[in-house]
């Protein structure tokens, strides 16, 4: 029997739409989000937009400033370094649990997602590539067994997707190749049940992508982030 999955609420649909506008650079770093214009564009009420923006504030994409409105969270050096430092801490902790406890079905899932991402790379389908990358990392949380870590990572994914897109805009296919290489190395370490090797791979990748994003921000003057 398939698990019951409730339909996405209107608030979640609104949040997802605005999330993608931010993640893919259509709403820029620090830009104000006008509720009225967004409500008209999406053909929903102001209240739905407001609720969606509150949800995105929890996901670190929006800052709601009293009496001034909602603004896209600035993508600056402090934000980027904080994001990758936090992701590395969480993913290393949960990765060690995965190395110790994975079963055959878990490995099949990770390898299948890797193959799908490689196919997206070959077809130059960036959006699907980024979404699958997030799905791959979520699949690696199978043995996290920690409510707070899983909840926190869920709220960090939109910023991770945003940063990955910024890195791609600057570095192009090399960034995608780096992602695939990281995944291939990670799967090898997980298969070998080598916790320390996986931790080192995650550390190197976090530093690498963090620097790619910072370089992109510096070169563009943060205008397209």
C-alpha positions, -999 to +999 in steps of 0.1 A: +000+000+000+013+035-009+018+059+020-008+087+021+005+120+009-017+150+015-020+175-013+003+205-011-015+235+005-019+268-012+006+284+012+031+257+003+025+262-035+030+300-031+061+294-011+075+269-036+069+294-065+086+323-047+114+299-035+122+290-072+121+327-082+148+333-055+168+301-061+171+307-098+179+344-096+146+360-108+143+377-074+177+390-065+197+393-032+182+420-010+153+427-034+120+437-019+091+414-026+059+433-031+029+414-018+004+431-041+024+425-073+031+389-063-006+383-054-017+396-088+010+376-107-001+344-090-038+352-088-040+346-051-049+367-020-025+389-002-030+367+028-017+336+009+014+356-002+020+367+034+017+332+047+041+319+020+066+346+029+065+336+065+072+300+055+102+312+034+115+332+063+117+300+083+137+286+053+161+315+053+152+329+019+132+359+031+135+385+058+102+401+069+110+436+082+083+452+104+067+482+086+090+478+056+080+446+040+096+413+028+131+412+013+151+384-003+178+374+022+211+389+011+235+363-003+268+376+012+300+360+024+287+356+060+256+338+048+274+315+024+301+305+048+275+299+076+254+277+052+282+254+041+297+251+076+264+241+090+256+217+061+290+200+066+284+195+103+250+180+099+258+158+068+290+145+083+272+135+115+244+117+096+268+103+070+287+084+097+255+068+108+247+059+072+281+043+067+276+021+098+240+011+091+232+011+053+214-018+037+213-030+001+182-010-007+198+022+005+228+017-018+206+009-047+187+041-041+218+063-040+233+047-071+200+051-090+199+088-081+236+092-092+227+076-126+197+099-130+219+129-123+245+118-148+217+114-174+205+150-166+241+162-170+243+145-204+211+162-214+221+196-199+190+196-178+202+218-149+169+222-130+164+184-128+201+180-119+198+203-089+165+188-077+180+153-079+211+164-060+188+175-032+169+142-034+202+123-033+213+141-001+179+135+015+182+098+007+215+098+025+197+109+057+180+075+060+197+068+093+199+103+107+174+093+135+174+129+147+143+151+144+161+184+149+188+177+123+164+165+097+141+194+103+170+219+101+184+204+069+149+206+053+150+243+060+185+247+045+178+230+012+163+260-006+195+281+003+217+252-009+198+251-042+202+288-045+239+287-039+244+258-063+227+277-091+249+308-084+280+286-086+267+270-119+261+305-134+298+313-128+315+279-133+292+262-158+295+224-164+326+222-143+304+227-112+281+199-123+311+176-129+324+184-094+290+174-080+291+141-099+326+134-088+317+141-052+288+118-053+308+090-069+335+093-042+309+094-015+292+063-027+326+045-028+333+055+008+298+045+020+302+011+003+335+006+020+320+017+053+348+042+057+335+070+080+367+091+080+370+090+042+334+101+038+339+129+063+370+141+044+351+140+010+322+160+025+347+185+040+365+190+007+333+194-013+318+219+012+350+240+010+350+237-028+314+247-035+315+274-008+345+290-026+328+286-060+297+306-047+319+333-031+339+337-063+306+340-083+293+367-058+326+386-060+327+386-098+290+396-103+290+421-074+261+401-060+238+415-087+225+381-099+227+361-067 
